[in-house]
Amino acid sequence: MANETKKLSMIFGADGGSDVTISVDNPVEDLNLETVNSAMEDITQLSVFVDKNNLPITSSKGAKITTTTVQELF
C-alpha cells in the first residue's frame, strides 16, 4: 500500500543574504500561485520570522510543493 504526503516549502531571503525555508505539511489541495504569493508577502511584511543570525526575512524567493510517495514492501 502506498502512502502519499505533500509539503509546501516557502523560501525567503533575509537581510544577511541567507535563505530561510518555512514548510507546511499537508497543505490544502487548491493552492495556487496567487494564494501562496499573498501569504508569503504577509509573512515578509509582519517581520515575525528571522534567520539563524536573528536577521529579519525581507523577501520572497520561491515556493514549491513536494509530493512524497512511500510504498511499504513488508
C-alpha positions in Angstrom: 0.0 0.0 0.0 1.4 3.4 -0.9 1.1 6.5 1.3 1.4 9.9 -0.3 2.2 13.2 1.6 2.6 16.7 0.4 4.7 19.6 1.8 4.6 23.3 0.8 8.1 24.9 1.1 8.3 28.7 1.0 11.8 30.1 0.5 12.5 33.6 1.8 15.6 35.8 1.8 16.9 37.5 4.9 18.8 40.8 5.4 22.1 39.0 5.7 21.7 37.2 2.4 20.8 33.8 3.8 17.8 31.8 2.8 15.0 30.7 5.2 12.6 27.9 4.4 9.2 27.6 6.1 7.4 24.3 5.4 3.8 23.3 5.8 2.9 19.7 5.9 -0.3 18.6 4.0 -1.3 22.0 2.5 -4.8 22.4 1.1 -5.3 20.9 -2.3 -6.4 24.0 -4.2 -3.3 26.2 -3.6 -2.4 28.4 -6.4 0.3 31.0 -7.2 -1.8 34.0 -6.0 -2.6 32.4 -2.7 0.9 31.4 -1.9 2.4 34.7 -3.1 -0.1 36.6 -0.9 0.7 34.5 2.2 4.5 35.0 1.6 4.0 38.8 1.2 2.1 38.8 4.5 4.9 36.8 6.3 7.5 39.2 4.9 5.6 42.3 6.0 4.9 41.1 9.5 8.7 40.7 10.2 7.9 37.8 12.6 10.5 35.3 11.3 14.3 35.7 11.4 17.2 33.7 10.0 19.8 31.8 12.2 21.6 35.1 12.7 18.5 36.8 14.0 18.1 38.9 10.9 14.6 39.5 9.5 13.1 37.9 6.5 12.9 40.6 3.8 11.9 39.0 0.5 10.1 36.0 -1.1 12.4 33.9 -3.3 10.2 30.9 -4.3 7.8 28.2 -3.3 7.3 24.6 -4.2 5.1 21.6 -3.3 6.9 18.4 -2.8 4.9 15.1 -3.1 6.4 12.0 -1.5 5.1 8.5 -2.1 6.1 5.8 0.4 5.3 2.2 -0.6 5.9 -0.3 2.2 7.2 -3.5 1.0 6.6 -5.5 4.2 
